[in-house]
């Protein structure tokens, strides 16, 4: 790929009139933009892998082969199916005759020991029906019939229980099953095809019961020293909306808004009181918040890869190598418990600055594509400006091991909600999307605390949701 300046076009055109040269320059610039867009994929830009289509490129890992063997490492606690001490059922097989060939009777021989093998099997699938009966008597004073109260939650002549409602919400929101498949599953397993209204009613009931959880979650997020922030497009009523996430290794919060930037952050009102370190992908609106920042280096590595592969920018390859070297060095310092000296940090920063200088020297001067407006800069020039302006945020992981190198935590927390979009296409209403986001916030946080999700959903249905609190990393 190349860029012709206006003077080169005039020379090649044999000094044609200037309007013609301007048109050629505009067409050349537009052609380069289209070629650049065509060359981008998930390995060298921020485009998702789902956009690669049939021409999906081969994976390119940024990892360097280490000295450890593949598989579980020494000290790793594996998990396998282990026998239990108290089985639910024991079947004894008596030994009546000797199997070695003599056919002697062993019915009276003493038992030396038992060899045991256990089979883990599903129980018969059926719903357990509990009938609640209350006594009805006649009041000796008024002569009216009176009855004992039913327990809380028992409101209809026939209804599903709280555990069953929690399981329906688990299928709908956690496992992302469509309503028709949930109805088919309950019919196949139990012989009771659950209606769509029952499933949606269970979802709304649990969402309303999670208001205390949401308040506690927001307060815990504000106290975290490091938070990951990310956002992704969401289809709501066939229109574009945005799904926002704030998360840590113990907490997850999702929010849905029609806007992506400052308006959404102001309406959510969470980050205005956050004073820790926010890890994100360099969206401009985040820099207006009263907190410090750290940028996702995975995004930067992909952009540097693109510039090196498509435009032969050598500084980009060297910068990519330097960032990966810094990341490995930071890991070595952390694993060995050694604190880096100020001189070591300053030397790495100096190498970073030198590569920025080389990068600027490689860039052609900006060109004007029209009579008005600012000068057109290349993608490389824009990336250099970003690396220079936000150097402290790019290299924040060097000084503090608690600051991650990438924003993978936020991106991983967004992933399953993108799967929901692939399954369902879109949400019908904005309120439905917000309901879904609140329950996913709850189940994700519960999972990060290693709690049983079904029990947590049942407790939420009963009015006692799990409420997190920040207690340190």
C-alpha positions as CSV (number, residue, x, y, z in Angstrom):
1,X,0.0,0.0,0.0
2,X,1.2,3.6,-0.7
3,X,0.1,7.2,-0.5
4,X,0.9,9.7,-3.3
5,X,1.3,13.3,-2.4
6,X,-0.4,16.0,-4.4
7,X,2.9,17.0,-6.0
8,X,3.6,13.4,-7.2
9,X,0.1,13.3,-8.8
10,X,0.7,16.6,-10.6
11,X,4.0,15.3,-12.0
12,X,2.5,12.0,-13.1
13,X,-0.5,13.7,-14.6
14,X,1.8,15.9,-16.7
15,X,0.8,19.0,-14.8
16,X,-2.9,18.6,-15.5
17,X,-5.2,21.2,-14.0
18,X,-5.3,21.3,-10.2
19,X,-8.9,20.2,-9.9
20,X,-8.1,17.0,-11.7
21,X,-5.1,16.3,-9.5
22,X,-7.3,16.9,-6.4
23,X,-9.8,14.4,-7.6
24,X,-7.1,11.8,-8.3
25,X,-5.6,12.4,-4.8
26,X,-9.1,12.0,-3.2
27,X,-9.7,8.8,-5.1
28,X,-6.3,7.4,-4.2
29,X,-6.9,8.3,-0.5
30,X,-10.3,6.6,-0.6
31,X,-8.8,3.5,-2.3
32,X,-6.2,3.2,0.4
33,X,-8.8,3.5,3.1
34,X,-10.8,0.7,1.5
35,X,-7.8,-1.5,1.1
36,X,-6.9,-0.9,4.8
37,X,-10.4,-1.8,5.9
38,X,-10.3,-4.9,3.8
39,X,-7.0,-6.0,5.3
40,X,-8.2,-5.8,8.9
41,X,-9.3,-8.9,10.7
42,X,-9.6,-10.2,14.3
43,X,-5.8,-10.8,14.6
44,X,-4.6,-7.3,13.7
45,X,-7.5,-5.0,14.8
46,X,-10.3,-4.8,17.3
47,X,-12.8,-6.6,15.0
48,X,-14.4,-9.6,16.6
49,X,-13.6,-13.1,15.3
50,X,-17.2,-13.5,14.2
51,X,-16.6,-10.8,11.5
52,X,-13.9,-12.8,9.8
53,X,-16.3,-14.9,7.8
54,X,-15.1,-17.8,5.7
55,X,-11.7,-16.2,5.2
56,X,-10.8,-16.6,8.8
57,X,-7.0,-16.2,9.3
58,X,-4.9,-18.7,11.1
59,X,-4.5,-17.9,14.9
60,X,-1.5,-15.9,15.8
61,X,-0.6,-16.3,19.4
62,X,1.5,-13.6,21.1
63,X,2.8,-16.1,23.6
64,X,6.4,-17.2,23.6
65,X,7.1,-20.9,24.2
66,X,8.2,-21.4,27.8
67,X,10.4,-24.0,29.5
68,X,7.6,-25.9,31.2
69,X,6.1,-29.0,29.8
70,X,2.4,-29.0,28.6
71,X,-0.3,-30.2,30.9
72,X,-0.8,-29.9,34.6
73,X,2.2,-28.4,36.5
74,X,3.6,-29.7,39.8
75,X,1.4,-28.7,42.7
76,X,-1.7,-28.4,40.5
77,X,-4.7,-29.9,42.1
78,X,-6.6,-31.9,39.5
79,X,-10.2,-33.0,39.7
80,X,-11.5,-36.4,38.9
81,X,-14.5,-38.6,39.9
82,X,-13.8,-39.9,43.3
83,X,-15.8,-42.6,45.3
84,X,-17.9,-41.4,48.1
85,X,-17.9,-42.7,51.7
86,X,-21.6,-43.1,52.0
87,X,-23.3,-44.3,48.8
88,X,-27.1,-43.9,48.4
89,X,-27.6,-47.6,47.5
90,X,-25.4,-50.7,48.0
91,X,-25.9,-53.8,45.9
92,X,-24.0,-56.9,47.3
93,X,-23.0,-59.6,44.9
94,X,-22.4,-62.9,46.8
95,X,-19.8,-65.4,45.7
96,X,-21.4,-68.9,45.7
97,X,-18.9,-71.0,43.7
98,X,-15.2,-70.6,43.0
99,X,-14.6,-69.0,39.6
100,X,-11.0,-70.4,39.2
101,X,-12.3,-73.6,37.5
102,X,-12.7,-76.0,40.4
103,X,-16.4,-75.1,40.9
104,X,-16.2,-75.7,44.7
105,X,-18.9,-74.2,46.8
106,X,-17.9,-71.1,48.7
107,X,-21.3,-70.4,50.4
108,X,-19.9,-71.1,53.9
109,X,-16.4,-69.5,53.4
110,X,-15.7,-66.4,55.3
111,X,-15.6,-63.0,53.4
112,X,-12.0,-61.7,53.4
113,X,-12.9,-58.2,52.1
114,X,-15.1,-56.4,49.5
115,X,-13.9,-54.9,46.3
116,X,-16.0,-51.8,45.5
117,X,-16.9,-49.9,42.3
118,X,-19.3,-47.0,42.3
119,X,-21.6,-45.8,39.5
120,X,-22.8,-42.2,39.5
121,X,-26.2,-42.1,37.9
122,X,-29.1,-39.7,37.4
123,X,-32.2,-40.4,39.6
124,X,-35.5,-40.8,37.9
125,X,-36.7,-37.3,36.8
126,X,-39.9,-36.3,38.4
127,X,-41.4,-33.3,40.2
128,X,-42.0,-33.8,43.9
129,X,-45.5,-32.6,44.7
130,X,-46.0,-31.3,48.3
131,X,-49.6,-30.7,49.4
132,X,-50.2,-28.0,51.9
133,X,-53.4,-28.5,54.0
134,X,-54.8,-26.0,56.5
135,X,-57.5,-26.7,58.9
136,X,-60.8,-25.0,58.5
137,X,-63.0,-24.5,61.6
138,X,-66.0,-22.5,62.7
139,X,-65.6,-19.5,65.0
140,X,-67.7,-20.0,68.1
141,X,-68.4,-16.3,68.4
142,X,-69.3,-15.2,64.8
143,X,-70.2,-18.6,63.4
144,X,-67.9,-17.9,60.4
145,X,-65.5,-20.4,58.9
146,X,-61.9,-19.6,59.6
147,X,-58.7,-21.3,58.5
148,X,-55.0,-21.5,59.3
149,X,-52.7,-19.4,57.1
150,X,-50.8,-21.0,54.2
151,X,-47.0,-20.5,54.3
152,X,-45.6,-17.5,52.4
153,X,-45.3,-18.1,48.7
154,X,-48.1,-20.7,48.6
155,X,-50.7,-18.6,46.8
156,X,-52.4,-20.8,44.2
157,X,-54.2,-24.2,44.1
158,X,-51.4,-25.6,42.0
159,X,-48.0,-23.8,41.4
160,X,-44.3,-24.4,40.9
161,X,-42.0,-24.1,43.8
162,X,-39.1,-21.6,44.3
163,X,-36.4,-24.2,43.4
164,X,-38.2,-24.9,40.2
165,X,-38.5,-21.2,39.4
166,X,-34.8,-20.7,40.1
167,X,-34.0,-23.6,37.7
168,X,-36.2,-22.0,35.0
169,X,-34.3,-18.7,35.3
170,X,-31.0,-20.6,35.2
171,X,-32.0,-22.2,31.9
172,X,-33.3,-18.9,30.5
173,X,-30.6,-16.4,31.6
174,X,-27.5,-18.5,32.4
175,X,-27.7,-21.3,29.8
176,X,-29.4,-18.9,27.3
177,X,-32.1,-21.4,26.2
178,X,-35.0,-20.1,24.1
179,X,-38.5,-20.4,25.6
180,X,-39.5,-23.1,23.2
181,X,-36.6,-25.3,24.2
182,X,-37.3,-24.8,27.9
183,X,-40.9,-25.8,27.4
184,X,-39.7,-28.9,25.5
185,X,-37.2,-29.8,28.1
186,X,-39.6,-29.6,31.0
187,X,-42.1,-31.7,29.0
188,X,-39.5,-34.3,28.2
189,X,-38.1,-34.6,31.8
190,X,-41.2,-34.1,33.9
191,X,-44.2,-34.3,31.7
192,X,-45.1,-30.7,32.5
193,X,-44.6,-28.3,29.5
194,X,-44.0,-24.9,31.2
195,X,-45.7,-22.0,29.5
196,X,-43.7,-18.9,28.3
197,X,-45.6,-16.7,30.8
198,X,-44.4,-18.9,33.7
199,X,-40.7,-18.6,32.6
200,X,-40.9,-14.9,32.0
201,X,-42.8,-14.4,35.3
202,X,-40.0,-16.2,37.1
203,X,-37.4,-14.0,35.4
204,X,-39.2,-10.8,36.4
205,X,-39.8,-11.9,40.0
206,X,-36.1,-12.7,40.6
207,X,-35.0,-9.5,38.8
208,X,-37.2,-7.5,41.2
209,X,-35.8,-9.4,44.2
210,X,-32.2,-8.5,43.1
211,X,-32.5,-4.8,43.8
212,X,-30.6,-5.1,47.2
213,X,-27.9,-7.1,45.4
214,X,-27.5,-4.4,42.8
215,X,-27.1,-1.7,45.4
216,X,-24.5,-3.7,47.3
217,X,-22.7,-4.6,44.1
218,X,-22.4,-0.9,43.0
219,X,-21.0,0.1,46.4
220,X,-18.5,-2.8,46.2
221,X,-17.4,-1.7,42.7
222,X,-16.7,1.8,43.9
223,X,-14.2,0.4,46.5
224,X,-12.2,-1.8,44.1
225,X,-8.7,-0.6,43.4
226,X,-8.8,-2.0,39.8
227,X,-11.9,-2.2,37.6
228,X,-12.3,-3.4,34.0
229,X,-14.6,-1.5,31.7
230,X,-15.8,-2.5,28.3
231,X,-18.9,-2.0,26.0
232,X,-20.4,-3.7,23.1
233,X,-23.2,-3.2,20.7
234,X,-26.6,-4.7,21.5
235,X,-29.8,-4.9,19.4
236,X,-32.9,-3.8,21.3
237,X,-36.2,-3.6,19.4
238,X,-34.2,-3.7,16.1
239,X,-32.2,-0.6,17.2
240,X,-28.6,-0.2,18.4
241,X,-28.1,0.0,22.1
242,X,-24.9,-0.6,24.2
243,X,-24.1,-3.2,26.8
244,X,-21.6,-1.9,29.4
245,X,-19.7,-4.0,31.9
246,X,-17.7,-3.1,35.0
247,X,-16.0,-6.1,36.6
248,X,-13.2,-7.5,38.7
249,X,-12.1,-11.0,39.5
250,X,-14.9,-11.1,42.1
251,X,-17.6,-8.8,40.8
252,X,-19.6,-8.2,37.6
253,X,-22.0,-5.5,36.8
254,X,-23.9,-5.1,33.4
255,X,-25.8,-2.1,32.3
256,X,-27.8,-1.4,29.1
257,X,-28.1,2.1,27.6
258,X,-29.1,3.6,24.3
259,X,-25.8,5.6,24.2
260,X,-22.2,4.4,24.4
261,X,-20.2,7.3,25.8
262,X,-20.5,10.1,28.4
263,X,-24.3,10.1,28.6
264,X,-24.4,6.4,29.5
265,X,-21.6,6.8,32.1
266,X,-23.4,9.8,33.7
267,X,-26.8,7.9,33.8
268,X,-25.2,4.9,35.4
269,X,-23.5,7.1,38.0
270,X,-21.1,4.4,39.2
271,X,-17.7,5.6,38.0
272,X,-18.2,9.2,39.1
273,X,-17.3,8.0,42.7
274,X,-14.6,5.6,41.6
275,X,-11.1,6.6,42.5
276,X,-9.1,3.5,41.6
277,X,-7.5,2.3,38.4
278,X,-9.8,1.8,35.4
279,X,-8.7,-0.6,32.7
280,X,-10.3,0.0,29.3
281,X,-9.8,0.2,25.5
282,X,-9.1,3.9,25.3
283,X,-12.7,5.2,24.8
284,X,-12.4,9.0,25.1
285,X,-15.3,9.3,27.5
286,X,-13.5,7.3,30.2
287,X,-10.7,10.0,30.4
288,X,-13.2,12.5,31.8
289,X,-13.7,10.4,35.0
290,X,-11.9,11.2,38.3
291,X,-9.8,8.1,38.3
292,X,-6.5,6.8,36.9
293,X,-6.4,4.7,33.8
294,X,-4.7,1.7,32.3
295,X,-5.1,0.7,28.6
296,X,-5.6,-2.7,27.2
297,X,-2.3,-3.7,25.5
298,X,-3.8,-6.6,23.6
299,X,-5.6,-4.0,21.4
300,X,-2.4,-2.1,20.9
301,X,-0.5,-5.3,20.0
302,X,-3.1,-6.1,17.3
303,X,-2.9,-2.6,15.8
304,X,0.9,-2.8,15.8
305,X,0.7,-6.2,14.0
306,X,-1.5,-4.6,11.4
307,X,0.9,-1.7,10.7
308,X,3.9,-4.0,10.5
309,X,2.2,-6.6,8.2
310,X,0.3,-4.3,5.9
311,X,2.5,-1.1,5.8
312,X,6.0,-2.6,6.7
313,X,6.3,-0.2,9.7
314,X,9.4,-1.4,11.4
315,X,8.9,0.7,14.5
316,X,5.6,-1.1,15.0
317,X,7.2,-4.5,15.1
318,X,9.9,-3.2,17.5
319,X,7.2,-1.7,19.8
320,X,5.3,-4.9,19.8
321,X,8.4,-6.8,20.8
322,X,9.2,-4.3,23.5
323,X,5.7,-4.4,25.1
324,X,5.8,-8.3,25.2
325,X,9.3,-8.1,26.7
326,X,8.0,-5.7,29.4
327,X,5.1,-8.1,30.1
328,X,7.4,-11.1,30.5
329,X,9.8,-9.0,32.7
330,X,6.9,-7.9,34.9
331,X,5.8,-11.5,35.3
332,X,9.4,-12.6,36.3
333,X,9.5,-9.8,38.9
334,X,6.2,-10.8,40.3
335,X,6.9,-14.6,40.4
336,X,10.3,-14.1,42.1
337,X,9.1,-11.4,44.5
338,X,11.7,-8.9,43.3
339,X,10.8,-5.2,43.2
340,X,12.1,-3.5,40.1
341,X,14.4,-0.6,40.7
342,X,13.6,2.9,39.4
343,X,16.6,2.6,37.0
344,X,15.1,-0.5,35.4
345,X,11.7,1.1,35.0
346,X,13.3,4.3,33.6
347,X,15.4,2.2,31.1
348,X,12.3,0.5,29.7
349,X,10.5,3.9,29.4
350,X,13.4,5.3,27.6
351,X,13.4,2.5,25.0
352,X,9.6,3.2,24.6
353,X,10.3,6.8,23.9
354,X,13.1,6.0,21.4
355,X,10.7,3.8,19.4
356,X,8.1,6.5,19.4
357,X,10.7,8.9,17.9
358,X,11.6,6.4,15.2
359,X,7.9,5.9,14.4
360,X,7.3,9.6,13.9
361,X,10.4,9.8,11.6
362,X,8.9,7.1,9.4
363,X,5.6,8.9,8.9
364,X,5.0,10.9,5.8
365,X,3.7,14.5,6.3
366,X,0.0,14.9,6.6
367,X,-1.9,15.6,3.4
368,X,-5.0,17.7,2.8
369,X,-7.8,15.9,1.0
370,X,-10.1,18.8,0.7
371,X,-10.3,22.6,0.8
372,X,-11.3,22.7,4.4
373,X,-10.8,20.6,7.6
374,X,-7.8,19.3,9.4
375,X,-5.0,17.4,7.7
376,X,-5.4,13.7,7.0
377,X,-3.2,11.6,9.2
378,X,-2.3,7.9,8.7
379,X,-3.4,5.2,11.1
380,X,0.2,4.8,12.2
381,X,0.4,8.5,13.1
382,X,-2.8,8.3,15.1
383,X,-1.5,5.3,17.0
384,X,1.8,7.1,17.7
385,X,-0.1,10.0,19.1
386,X,-2.1,7.7,21.3
387,X,1.0,5.9,22.6
388,X,2.7,9.1,23.4
389,X,-0.3,10.9,25.0
390,X,-1.2,7.9,27.2
391,X,2.2,6.5,27.9
392,X,1.6,6.3,31.7
393,X,-1.6,4.4,31.1
394,X,-0.1,2.0,28.6
395,X,2.8,1.1,30.9
396,X,0.9,1.2,34.2
397,X,1.4,-2.5,34.6
398,X,5.1,-2.1,34.9
399,X,5.1,-0.5,38.3
400,X,2.1,-2.2,39.9
401,X,1.6,-6.0,39.5
402,X,-2.1,-5.7,40.4
403,X,-2.7,-3.8,37.2
404,X,-3.2,-6.3,34.3
405,X,-1.5,-6.1,31.0
406,X,-4.9,-6.5,29.1
407,X,-8.6,-5.9,29.5
408,X,-9.3,-9.6,29.1
409,X,-11.4,-9.7,32.3
410,X,-13.9,-7.2,30.9
411,X,-14.0,-8.8,27.5
412,X,-14.5,-12.3,28.9
413,X,-17.4,-11.1,31.0
414,X,-19.0,-9.7,27.9
415,X,-18.6,-12.8,25.8
416,X,-21.6,-14.8,26.9
417,X,-24.0,-11.9,26.4
418,X,-22.8,-11.8,22.8
419,X,-23.7,-15.4,22.6
420,X,-27.2,-14.5,23.7
421,X,-27.4,-12.1,20.8
422,X,-26.4,-14.8,18.3
423,X,-29.1,-17.1,19.7
424,X,-32.0,-14.6,20.0
425,X,-31.0,-11.8,17.6
426,X,-32.1,-9.0,19.8
427,X,-34.1,-8.0,22.9
428,X,-37.7,-6.9,22.3
429,X,-37.6,-4.1,24.8
430,X,-35.0,-2.0,26.7
431,X,-36.6,-3.1,30.0
432,X,-36.2,-6.7,29.0
433,X,-32.5,-6.2,28.3
434,X,-32.0,-4.4,31.6
435,X,-33.7,-7.3,33.4
436,X,-31.5,-9.8,31.7
437,X,-28.4,-7.7,32.5
438,X,-29.3,-7.5,36.2
439,X,-29.7,-11.3,36.6
440,X,-26.5,-12.0,34.6
441,X,-24.7,-9.6,37.0
442,X,-26.0,-11.7,39.9
443,X,-25.1,-15.1,38.4
444,X,-21.7,-14.0,37.3
445,X,-20.8,-12.5,40.7
446,X,-22.2,-15.6,42.4
447,X,-20.0,-17.8,40.2
448,X,-16.9,-15.7,40.9
449,X,-17.5,-16.3,44.7
450,X,-17.7,-20.1,44.0
451,X,-21.3,-20.3,45.3
452,X,-24.0,-22.6,44.0
453,X,-26.0,-20.7,41.4
454,X,-29.2,-22.6,41.7
455,X,-29.2,-22.1,45.5
456,X,-28.5,-18.4,45.0
457,X,-31.4,-18.1,42.5
458,X,-33.7,-19.9,44.9
459,X,-32.7,-17.7,47.8
460,X,-33.2,-14.6,45.6
461,X,-36.7,-15.9,44.7
462,X,-37.4,-16.3,48.5
463,X,-36.3,-12.7,49.1
464,X,-32.7,-13.3,50.4
465,X,-30.3,-12.7,47.5
466,X,-26.6,-12.9,47.9
467,X,-25.1,-9.4,48.5
468,X,-21.4,-9.0,47.8
469,X,-19.1,-6.6,49.7
470,X,-15.5,-5.6,48.8
471,X,-13.1,-7.2,51.3
472,X,-9.8,-6.7,49.4
473,X,-8.3,-8.5,46.4
